């Protein structure tokens, strides 16, 4: 039985029996007297469990805390429904989440929970830091969000209240005032977005949090949009601006055998379709990938990332766009004669 399981067992025994002798605890846990003494001391000192020895009853019990006219309540030990493996997984997830964090906003609110979880493992501060260093998240091209905006928007989302945003639109470099009903926070490629109902345009829109110049909480209740409608409107096509009012089309991309080794293991879109070509075993031939899209900008950027290892087939408009971008890119690098 692991240490965390023993803590859980001690809590159950004290809650169910009220007062339990040292001998009974030792028999139930099948540990040495020294181990049981350490466990009881750890529960009191590190997890703030109000365990006391009752000399009259010759056993250990929880104290009861008076809470006014409501009577008494029993102390609940934190996190005891987690096994040690589950706690390790949660600490690892915290490290992954910290990689998405801006200005330590999320970490600040989660830190008390992390300290309790570390306490459940019986680790000291140095051991806990070593554990966290074993998971590393490397973020690239992250667009930072002011913490005051992130917390305000997150609070409005949970409270189901409207927001007034002053928003910078990059496409035409304009700034506008928007009243929105927040629906969902999205982290995509190291950037945070807010999915919201825009009351000015009377439709669902996606706002980049780093483009929010100012935000204020309103008293009005937020309009609620069903999650299935939100996903249908904003998640149907490729990329972060894959939905909206535009009709969804399908792009067919054929990757060379060299590029296919990586692309075959990637998810470009949840609804993508793929197959191996050239009548060769999987992993040895060319690879065809079909993805839905409505707005080509982001899809074109990802296609261009693969250079001459991919060809757009079928969709003439998208193929022409890629060809034009490649010509323009090549034009920025004038060919100079090589050494004779």
C-alpha positions in Angstrom: 0.0 0.0 0.0 1.5 3.4 -1.1 1.6 6.4 1.2 -1.2 8.2 -0.5 -3.4 5.1 -0.2 -2.6 5.0 3.5 -3.6 8.6 4.0 -6.9 7.7 2.2 -7.4 4.7 4.5 -6.7 6.7 7.6 -9.2 9.3 6.6 -11.9 6.7 5.9 -11.3 4.9 9.2 -11.5 8.0 11.2 -14.6 9.2 9.4 -16.4 5.9 9.6 -15.5 4.9 13.1 -15.1 8.2 14.8 -12.3 7.2 17.0 -9.7 4.5 16.2 -7.0 3.0 18.4 -3.3 3.0 17.3 -3.3 -0.8 17.3 -6.4 -0.9 15.0 -4.9 1.6 12.6 -1.7 -0.3 12.5 -3.5 -3.6 11.9 -5.7 -2.1 9.0 -2.7 -0.4 7.3 -0.2 -3.3 7.9 2.7 -1.0 8.7 5.2 -0.6 11.5 4.5 1.6 14.5 7.2 4.1 13.3 5.6 4.4 9.8 2.1 5.0 11.3 3.5 7.7 13.6 5.1 9.4 10.7 1.9 9.2 8.6 -0.2 10.7 11.4 2.4 13.5 12.0 2.5 14.3 8.3 -1.2 14.5 8.0 -1.3 17.0 10.9 1.7 19.1 9.9 1.7 19.1 6.1 -2.0 18.6 5.3 -3.5 20.5 8.2 -5.6 17.5 9.2 -7.1 18.1 12.7 -6.3 14.7 14.0 -6.0 14.5 17.8 -5.5 11.7 20.3 -8.4 11.1 22.6 -7.0 9.8 25.9 -10.4 8.8 27.3 -11.3 6.8 24.2 -7.7 5.6 23.7 -7.8 6.4 20.0 -7.3 9.0 17.3 -10.2 11.1 15.8 -10.9 14.3 13.8 -11.8 17.4 15.8 -15.0 19.1 14.9 -15.1 22.8 14.0 -18.0 24.9 15.1 -19.7 26.9 12.3 -22.2 29.0 14.2 -25.9 28.0 14.1 -25.3 25.6 11.3 -23.8 23.1 13.7 -20.5 21.2 13.1 -18.7 20.0 10.0 -15.9 17.5 9.5 -12.5 18.3 7.9 -12.0 16.9 4.4 -8.4 16.0 3.5 -7.4 17.5 0.2 -7.0 15.4 -2.9 -7.4 12.0 -1.3 -9.4 10.6 -4.2 -6.2 10.6 -6.3 -3.6 7.8 -6.4 0.1 8.6 -6.6 0.2 7.9 -10.3 -2.8 10.3 -10.8 -1.1 13.0 -8.8 2.0 12.6 -10.9 -0.2 13.0 -14.0 -1.8 16.1 -12.6 1.5 17.7 -11.8 2.7 16.9 -15.3 -0.5 18.5 -16.7 0.1 21.6 -14.6 3.5 21.9 -16.2 2.0 21.6 -19.7 -0.6 24.2 -18.8 2.1 26.5 -17.5 3.6 26.4 -21.0 0.4 28.1 -22.3 0.3 30.6 -19.4 0.8 34.3 -19.8 2.2 36.4 -17.0 1.6 33.4 -14.6 -2.1 34.0 -14.5 -3.2 30.4 -14.4 -0.2 29.2 -12.3 -1.0 31.8 -9.6 -4.6 30.4 -9.1 -3.5 26.8 -9.4 -0.5 27.0 -7.1 -2.4 26.2 -3.8 -3.7 23.0 -5.4 -0.2 22.1 -6.7 1.2 22.5 -3.2 -1.5 20.2 -1.7 -0.8 17.6 -4.4 3.0 17.8 -3.7 2.2 17.4 0.0 0.2 14.2 -0.8 3.3 12.7 -2.4 5.4 13.6 0.6 7.9 15.5 -1.5 9.9 18.5 -0.3 10.1 21.7 -2.3 13.4 20.6 -4.0 12.1 17.2 -5.0 8.9 18.7 -6.4 10.8 21.2 -8.5 13.0 18.4 -9.8 9.8 16.5 -10.8 8.4 19.5 -12.6 11.7 20.1 -14.5 11.4 16.6 -16.0 8.5 18.0 -18.2 9.4 20.8 -20.6 7.1 22.7 -22.9 8.7 24.8 -25.6 6.4 27.4 -27.1 7.2 29.3 -30.3 5.8 32.5 -31.6 3.5 32.9 -28.6 1.5 36.1 -28.5 1.3 37.4 -25.0 -2.0 38.5 -23.4 -2.1 41.1 -20.5 -3.1 39.2 -17.4 -5.9 41.7 -16.5 -7.6 40.9 -19.8 -7.2 37.2 -19.5 -8.6 37.1 -16.0 -11.5 39.5 -16.8 -12.6 37.5 -19.9 -12.3 34.2 -18.1 -14.4 35.6 -15.2 -17.1 36.9 -17.6 -17.2 33.5 -19.3 -17.8 31.6 -16.0 -20.3 34.2 -14.7 -22.1 34.3 -18.1 -22.0 38.1 -18.4 -21.5 40.3 -21.3 -18.3 42.2 -22.1 -17.5 45.5 -23.8 -14.3 45.2 -25.9 -12.1 47.7 -27.6 -10.7 45.5 -30.4 -7.9 46.0 -32.9 -8.6 44.5 -36.3 -5.4 43.6 -38.0 -6.8 43.2 -41.5 -7.5 46.9 -41.9 -5.7 48.3 -38.8 -8.9 49.7 -37.3 -10.2 49.8 -33.7 -13.8 49.3 -32.8 -16.0 48.9 -29.8 -17.9 45.6 -29.4 -20.4 44.2 -27.0 -20.0 40.5 -26.8 -21.4 37.4 -25.0 -18.4 35.1 -24.3 -18.9 31.5 -25.1 -15.5 29.7 -25.1 -11.7 30.3 -24.5 -9.5 28.6 -27.1 -5.7 28.1 -27.1 -4.5 27.5 -30.6 -0.8 27.4 -31.6 0.3 29.2 -28.4 -2.3 32.0 -28.8 -5.5 32.6 -26.8 -8.8 33.4 -28.5 -12.3 34.2 -27.3 -15.3 32.7 -29.1 -18.2 35.1 -28.5 -21.5 36.2 -29.8 -21.0 39.7 -31.2 -24.1 41.8 -30.7 -23.0 44.4 -33.2 -22.7 42.0 -36.1 -25.3 39.6 -34.7 -23.2 36.5 -35.1 -20.5 34.3 -33.7 -17.0 35.7 -33.9 -13.5 34.7 -32.7 -11.3 37.4 -31.1 -7.6 37.2 -30.6 -6.9 38.1 -26.9 -3.7 39.9 -27.8 -5.7 42.3 -30.0 -8.0 43.3 -27.2 -7.0 46.9 -26.3 -9.4 47.3 -23.4 -12.2 45.2 -21.8 -14.9 45.8 -19.2 -17.5 43.6 -17.6 -21.2 44.5 -18.1 -24.2 43.7 -15.9 -26.2 42.3 -18.8 -26.5 38.5 -18.9 -24.6 36.8 -21.8 -26.5 35.3 -24.7 -26.1 31.5 -24.6 -25.1 29.6 -27.7 -25.3 25.8 -27.7 -21.9 24.1 -28.0 -22.9 22.2 -31.1 -23.9 25.5 -32.9 -20.6 27.0 -31.8 -18.6 24.2 -33.2 -20.6 24.1 -36.4 -20.0 27.8 -37.0 -16.4 28.2 -35.9 -14.7 24.7 -36.1 -16.0 23.4 -39.5 -13.1 24.5 -41.6 -9.3 24.6 -41.3 -7.5 26.8 -38.8 -8.5 29.3 -36.2 -10.8 31.2 -38.7 -12.2 28.0 -40.3 -15.9 28.8 -39.9 -18.0 31.9 -40.3 -20.4 32.5 -43.1 -18.3 31.2 -45.9 -19.1 27.8 -47.6 -16.8 25.0 -46.5 -14.6 23.5 -49.3 -12.2 20.6 -49.4 -8.5 20.9 -50.2 -6.6 17.8 -51.5 -2.9 17.8 -50.8 -0.4 15.2 -52.1 2.8 15.0 -50.2 6.1 13.4 -51.4 7.2 10.2 -49.8 9.8 12.0 -47.8 7.3 14.5 -46.3 4.7 11.8 -45.8 6.7 10.3 -43.0 5.8 13.3 -40.8 2.5 14.4 -42.2 0.9 11.0 -41.9 1.2 11.4 -38.1 -0.2 14.9 -38.0 -3.8 16.0 -37.4 -4.5 19.0 -39.6 -8.3 18.9 -38.9 -10.5 16.5 -36.9 -12.5 15.7 -40.0 -9.6 15.1 -42.4 -9.4 12.2 -44.8 -6.2 10.5 -45.8 -4.8 7.6 -47.8 -1.5 6.3 -49.1 -0.8 6.4 -52.9 1.4 4.6 -55.4 0.1 1.1 -54.4 3.0 0.8 -51.9 2.9 -0.2 -48.2 1.9 2.6 -45.7 4.9 4.8 -45.0 6.7 4.2 -48.3 4.7 6.1 -50.9 3.1 9.5 -51.4 0.4 10.6 -49.0 -2.9 12.3 -49.9 -4.5 14.5 -47.3 -8.0 16.1 -47.6 -9.0 18.9 -45.2 -12.1 21.1 -45.1 -11.5 24.9 -45.2 -13.5 28.1 -45.8 -10.9 30.8 -45.5 -7.6 29.8 -47.3 -5.1 32.1 -45.5 -3.9 29.8 -42.7 -4.1 26.7 -44.8 -2.0 28.4 -47.5 0.7 29.2 -44.8 0.8 25.6 -43.8 1.0 24.3 -47.3 3.8 26.7 -48.1 5.7 25.4 -45.1 6.3 22.2 -47.0 7.7 23.9 -50.1 8.2 21.6 -53.0 7.2 18.5 -51.0 3.4 19.1 -51.5 1.1 19.7 -54.5 -2.5 21.0 -54.3 -4.7 19.0 -56.7 -8.3 19.6 -57.8 -8.9 23.0 -56.2 -7.8 25.4 -58.9 -8.3 28.6 -56.9 -6.2 27.3 -54.0 -3.5 25.9 -56.3 -3.3 29.3 -58.1 -3.0 31.1 -54.7 -0.1 28.8 -53.7 1.6 29.2 -57.0 1.3 33.0 -56.8 2.8 33.0 -53.3 5.7 30.8 -54.4 6.4 33.1 -57.4 6.3 36.2 -55.2 8.6 34.5 -52.6 11.1 33.4 -55.3 11.0 37.0 -56.7 12.5 38.3 -53.4 15.6 36.2 -53.9 17.2 37.3 -57.2 19.3 34.6 -58.8 23.0 35.5 -58.9 25.5 33.7 -61.0 27.5 31.1 -59.1 31.3 30.8 -59.2 32.8 29.6 -62.4 
